[in-house]
Amino acid sequence: MRASVDRRELAEKVEAIAAPIVRALHLDLVGVECSGQGSRTVLRVFIDKPGGVTLGDCEQVHLSLGHALDVEDPIPHAYTLEVSSPGLDRPLRRPEDFRRNLGKRINVKLTQPRQGQWRLMGQVQEVGESGLTLACGPAERAELIRLAWNEIAEARLEIEF
């Protein structure tokens, strides 16, 4: 259990260091994950921007963040730093993740069923302090459903082909 706490604390420290660097490069910091232990520690930093990130964006963040981590030294041993896009099937966790996806279809797993349903699929219409509004169903007769943040167990973009 202590290892997971340490990884969470490390991810928070790295996120605090990464946030101003990513912002200065006009990118969004989607999240930081930490896995492994000791010299097998892997830091994964996920960035995004409207239209998607490029390899050059990832390289810039990697170089700048790598230098900052060398200076701040939050990790007392060797580690691997990875910088990438969160991918198409990325989880949506924070209000800003949902704001970035206004107008897009998402799949939501609920913490409790609504009318016997554990999942909802709809278009993100509005994102506020207390939750979000989804338009579920066909556009011409979509039902607006308001969800509080604590009703959402998991949410992901719906990949449309």
Secondary structure by P-SEA (a helix, b strand, c coil): caaaaaaaaaaaaaaaaaaaaaaaacccccccccccccccbbbbbbbbccccccaaaaaaaaaaaaaaaaaaccccbbbbbbbbccccccccccaaaaaaaccbbbbbbbccccccccbbbbccccccccccccccccccbbbbbbbcccccccccccccc
